[in-house]
Each structure stands twice: as C-alpha cells, then as structure tokens.
C-alpha cells in the first residue's frame, strides 16, 4: 500500500484491535469453507490477457521482528491460490522479508514493487531511480519483477522512459504508476491519458468511491489494469464495520465476514483487476482470500451494498 496519511489509524492498530475482537465470528466461517473451496475468481490484465487471482497481499506493515509470521503468511497465500504480492522500496524491511520468504518459489508469485525518482519514503534514505531498482532486486532475491510502479506519482516523466528500457530488456514485465490519495486522482488521470501504462494503482473502497467517477472508467477505456489499494480505507472502514450487523443477503455473495463484504464490493467493479489488502497475520489473510472465491455482486447488488453501507452512516 501507499503512504499512510498523518493522523490516520494504521492498519495494524485496527486489525489487531477491532478484528481480533471479532475473530471467532468473522474468520472461522472462512476457514470452515476451505474444506470445499468455491471457484477461484481471476481477472485478465488488459494489455496481455494474463489472468490474476483478484485478491493479493499488501506489505506496507511487514517488519523484521515478524519474520516467521510473514513467511507463514506468504506460504499460506500460495496454498489458497493467491499470487499477487505488492511491496515498495519505501516499505522498510518488506522487500527483504519477501525475498527470504520466496526463496525457491519466486516463479509462483506475481511480484510488484515501487520506486520513486526522489527516493523519498518511509525510511527517508534518499535512494531513488536506478539505484533504488537495483537494490530492490537484491532485496527481493530476483533478477526481474512482474510489475514496477512509480510510487505516489513521484517522478513519472523522469522514470517512465527508464522503466520502458528495463521492460524491453526483460527486467520487468509490466509498468505502472500509483497513488493512495484522492488529491492525486486528477494528476493520475492526466498521466493515464498521456502515457501507455499496463497498470495503475489507486485507493478505492466502499467508503471512498471517488476513483469510480472518472479514473476507473478511463482505465477501462485505455485498457489499463487496476490494483485497488486501501480497500479497508487505512483500517477506518473495518473499524466502522465492526459496530454493524452484516446483512443477511451477504450469504448470496458467499460472504461470511465484513472483510469479505468490503473486498467483494471492490473487486466486483469491472475496472478493478486485483485488490491488495494488507495483513501480517495468517487469520486475516485467510479471511481476505475467501473473498477471491464464489459469487461476485452484479451492478444491482453493488448498488444495494452501497445503500446499506450509507444508510448505516458510512
């Protein structure tokens, strides 16, 4: 995921608090269903036709003191049919931890990372551009990545020609740009119109539908794949959901938890290719991955989901 705005609750604070309280009610149904898995939902990357499972894994909260838990989570992701892992040079130890966890199984995941021209990020080390990319490859223990993205639109004009060279050289397979802030949607739309892109990554949730007004339709028009970040709204949406009753008709969507409800809303948008909720615990990963199976809401059901959420004060 992208940078956490100042003053917002971290995903860890919400997931370890609100979700832990409801773990028995929310996670166990997803685990129980794993005995007879529903069909896995995949979507195609428009520029190539390659299909990806619709729920991936965000890694912005990966920390070195949780190495064993993170290795277990990545292993479980693969067992459940997931393949997309999204990280960034700016995410502290995340790339290193992912590289360790993927030893011997790199070809089984769709690996995405990010860089900037300036090198600005959580660690503030000032390493950007080519130096950042070379360091990412070392950390990830790989010679190439599936998707390289320009983080928070930092240096799009400067970096895109370089990314294209790396793509032609086979060091990256797809090129993209990212944001996690509504304030940058207009700028991202401009870049989407000006440059050929394989992917964009944008903030989108049932409580933040701004991207659906102009950005997502443009992605469809331009045949650009979309990764949806912060589908739980930096944790705030999940926190709100814990005080609400899951609607009985959620069962019609093979949904047994609020996390699945929120994720199925996101991935059912025709423009969304993959949602990348962050997690650092296997139980949360399993609950999220359950949203990648079974039925998806159609347009009428999506409207019903919005109305139910809004009526409860979303």
C-alpha positions in Angstrom: 0.0 0.0 0.0 1.0 3.6 -0.3 1.9 6.1 2.3 -0.3 6.4 5.4 -1.6 9.9 5.9 -0.7 11.6 9.1 -3.3 11.3 11.8 -4.9 8.1 10.3 -5.1 4.9 12.2 -2.6 2.3 11.0 -4.0 -0.9 9.6 -2.2 -2.9 12.3 -3.9 -0.9 15.0 -7.3 -1.6 13.5 -6.7 -5.2 12.6 -5.1 -6.1 15.8 -7.9 -4.4 17.7 -11.3 -4.5 16.1 -10.7 -7.6 14.0 -9.2 -9.5 16.9 -12.3 -8.9 18.9 -14.4 -10.4 16.2 -12.0 -13.1 15.1 -14.3 -16.0 16.1 -17.3 -14.7 14.3 -15.5 -13.4 11.2 -12.6 -15.7 10.4 -13.8 -19.2 11.4 -16.5 -19.3 8.7 -13.9 -18.6 6.0 -11.7 -21.4 7.4 -14.6 -23.8 7.6 -15.4 -23.1 3.9 -11.9 -24.1 2.9 -12.8 -27.8 3.2 -14.8 -27.4 0.0 -13.3 -24.4 -1.8 -15.5 -22.3 -4.1 -14.2 -21.5 -7.5 -11.3 -19.0 -7.5 -12.1 -15.7 -9.2 -9.5 -14.3 -11.6 -9.3 -11.3 -13.9 -7.3 -10.6 -17.0 -4.6 -7.9 -17.4 -5.9 -5.9 -20.4 -2.5 -5.4 -22.0 -1.7 -9.1 -22.1 -4.7 -11.3 -21.2 -2.7 -12.9 -18.3 -5.1 -13.8 -15.5 -4.5 -13.0 -11.9 -6.4 -14.0 -8.7 -8.4 -11.0 -7.6 -7.2 -10.8 -4.0 -3.5 -10.1 -3.4 -1.4 -9.1 -0.5 -0.2 -5.6 0.6 3.0 -5.5 2.6 3.5 -2.0 3.9 3.4 -3.2 7.6 5.9 -6.0 7.2 8.6 -5.7 9.9 11.7 -7.7 10.6 10.6 -8.8 14.1 7.7 -10.7 12.5 9.8 -12.6 10.0 8.4 -16.1 10.9 4.8 -14.9 10.8 5.3 -13.2 7.4 7.0 -16.3 5.9 4.0 -18.3 7.1 1.6 -15.8 5.6 3.2 -15.8 2.2 3.2 -19.6 2.2 -0.5 -19.6 3.1 -1.2 -17.1 0.3 0.1 -19.6 -2.2 -1.8 -22.5 -0.7 -5.0 -20.6 -1.0 -4.4 -19.8 -4.7 -3.2 -16.2 -4.3 -0.2 -15.0 -6.2 -0.1 -11.1 -6.2 2.3 -9.5 -3.7 2.6 -5.8 -3.7 5.5 -4.0 -2.0 7.8 -0.9 -2.4 11.3 0.3 -1.8 9.9 2.6 0.8 8.4 -0.1 2.9 11.3 -0.6 5.3 12.3 -4.3 5.5 9.3 -5.6 3.4 11.3 -6.4 0.2 14.0 -8.2 2.2 11.4 -10.3 4.1 9.6 -11.1 0.9 12.8 -12.2 -0.8 13.6 -14.5 2.1 10.1 -15.9 2.1 10.1 -16.6 -1.7 13.4 -18.5 -1.8 12.9 -21.3 -4.2 9.3 -20.2 -5.1 9.8 -16.9 -6.9 8.1 -18.1 -10.1 4.9 -18.9 -8.2 4.0 -15.3 -7.4 3.2 -12.1 -9.3 5.7 -9.7 -7.7 5.1 -6.0 -7.8 7.3 -3.3 -6.2 7.7 0.5 -6.5 10.3 3.2 -6.7 10.5 7.0 -6.9 12.8 9.5 -8.6 13.5 11.4 -5.4 14.0 8.4 -3.1 11.5 9.8 -0.6 9.7 7.2 1.5 9.2 5.8 5.0 12.9 5.2 5.6 13.9 8.6 4.2 17.2 7.2 2.8 17.1 9.2 -0.4 17.8 6.3 -2.8 15.8 6.7 -5.9 15.7 5.8 -9.6 18.0 3.1 -10.9 19.8 2.7 -7.6 16.5 2.0 -5.9 15.5 -0.6 -8.5 18.9 -2.4 -8.3 18.6 -2.5 -4.5 15.0 -3.9 -4.8 16.2 -6.7 -7.0 18.9 -7.6 -4.4 16.4 -7.5 -1.5 13.8 -9.5 -3.4 16.4 -12.0 -4.5 15.3 -11.9 -8.1 16.6 -10.8 -11.5 13.2 -9.4 -12.5 9.9 -8.2 -11.2 6.5 -8.7 -12.7 5.4 -5.1 -12.2 7.4 -2.0 -11.4 5.4 1.1 -10.4 6.3 4.7 -9.8 5.2 5.3 -6.2 2.8 8.2 -5.5 3.5 9.7 -8.9 6.9 10.8 -7.8 8.9 11.3 -11.0 6.6 9.9 -13.7 8.0 11.9 -16.6 11.6 11.2 -15.4 11.3 7.5 -14.7 8.9 6.1 -17.4 11.4 6.1 -20.2 13.8 4.1 -17.9 11.1 1.7 -16.9 10.3 1.1 -20.6 14.0 0.3 -21.2 14.0 -2.2 -18.4 10.8 -3.7 -19.7 12.3 -4.2 -23.2 15.4 -5.7 -21.5 13.2 -8.3 -19.7 13.9 -7.0 -16.2 10.3 -6.0 -15.6 7.2 -7.3 -17.3 4.7 -4.5 -16.7 4.9 -0.8 -16.0 2.6 1.2 -13.7 2.0 4.3 -11.5 0.4 4.5 -8.1 -1.4 6.8 -5.7 -3.3 6.3 -2.4 -4.7 9.8 -2.2 -7.8 11.3 -3.7 -6.0 14.6 -4.1 -3.7 12.9 -6.7 -6.5 11.4 -8.8 -6.6 14.3 -11.3 -2.9 14.1 -11.8 -3.0 10.4 -12.3 -5.8 10.8 -14.9 -3.6 13.2 -16.8 -0.8 10.7 -16.9 -3.1 7.9 -17.9 -4.2 10.0 -20.9 -0.6 10.9 -21.9 1.3 7.7 -21.4 0.8 4.0 -22.3 0.6 2.1 -19.0 0.0 -1.5 -18.1 -1.2 -0.8 -14.6 -2.4 1.9 -12.2 -2.8 1.5 -8.5 -5.4 3.6 -6.7 -7.3 4.0 -3.5 -10.8 2.6 -3.7 -13.3 1.3 -1.2 -17.0 1.3 -0.4 -16.3 4.4 1.7 -14.1 6.1 -0.9 -15.7 5.9 -4.3 -14.0 8.9 -5.9 -12.0 6.8 -8.3 -15.1 5.3 -9.8 -16.3 8.6 -11.1 -13.6 9.2 -13.7 -10.4 7.3 -13.1 -11.8 3.7 -13.3 -13.8 4.4 -16.4 -10.7 5.8 -18.0 -8.7 2.7 -17.1 -11.4 0.6 -18.9 -11.2 2.9 -21.9 -7.4 2.8 -22.0 -7.2 -0.9 -21.3 -5.2 -0.4 -18.1 -5.2 -2.9 -15.3 -6.0 -1.6 -11.8 -4.7 -2.6 -8.4 -7.0 -1.3 -5.7 -5.1 -0.3 -2.5 -6.5 0.6 0.9 -9.8 -1.3 0.3 -10.4 -1.1 4.0 -9.7 2.7 4.0 -6.5 2.6 6.0 -8.4 0.4 8.5 -11.1 3.0 9.2 -13.7 1.2 7.1 -13.2 -2.1 9.0 -13.4 -0.2 12.3 -16.8 1.2 11.3 -18.0 -2.2 10.1 -17.3 -3.9 13.5 -20.2 -2.0 15.0 -22.7 -3.0 12.3 -24.6 -6.2 11.5 -23.6 -8.0 8.3 -26.7 -8.0 6.1 -28.4 -11.5 5.8 -28.3 -11.2 2.0 -24.4 -11.2 2.2 -24.8 -15.0 2.0 -26.0 -14.6 -1.5 -22.4 -13.5 -2.3 -20.8 -16.3 -0.4 -19.7 -13.7 2.2 -19.3 -14.6 5.8 -17.4 -11.5 7.2 -17.2 -7.8 6.8 -13.7 -8.1 5.3 -15.1 -10.3 2.5 -18.1 -8.0 2.0 -15.8 -4.9 1.6 -13.4 -6.7 -0.7 -16.1 -8.2 -2.9 -17.5 -4.8 -3.4 -14.1 -3.5 -4.6 -13.2 -6.4 -6.9 -16.7 -6.5 -8.5 -16.1 -3.2 -10.2 -15.4 -4.0 -13.8 -12.2 -1.9 -13.9 -10.6 -3.5 -10.9 -8.2 -6.3 -11.6 -6.8 -7.1 -8.1 -7.4 -5.7 -4.6 -4.3 -5.7 -2.3 -5.4 -5.6 1.3 -2.5 -5.5 3.8 -2.2 -8.1 6.5 0.5 -9.5 8.8 -1.5 -12.4 10.3 -2.5 -15.7 8.6 -6.0 -15.5 10.1 -6.6 -12.1 8.4 -5.0 -13.3 5.2 -7.4 -16.3 5.1 -10.4 -14.2 5.7 -9.3 -11.8 2.9 -8.5 -14.6 0.5 -12.0 -16.1 1.0 -13.3 -13.0 -0.9 -11.5 -14.4 -4.0 -13.9 -17.3 -4.3 -17.6 -17.7 -5.0 -20.1 -15.2 -6.4 -19.5 -11.5 -7.1 -22.2 -8.8 -6.9 -23.6 -7.5 -10.2 -24.4 -3.8 -10.7 -27.7 -4.0 -8.9 -26.2 -5.8 -5.9 -23.3 -3.3 -5.8 -25.9 -0.5 -5.5 -27.6 -2.4 -2.7 -24.3 -2.7 -0.9 -23.6 1.0 -1.2 -27.1 1.8 0.1 -26.8 -0.5 3.0 -23.4 1.0 3.9 -24.5 4.6 3.5 -27.7 4.1 5.5 -25.7 2.9 8.5 -23.7 6.1 8.5 -20.8 5.0 6.3 
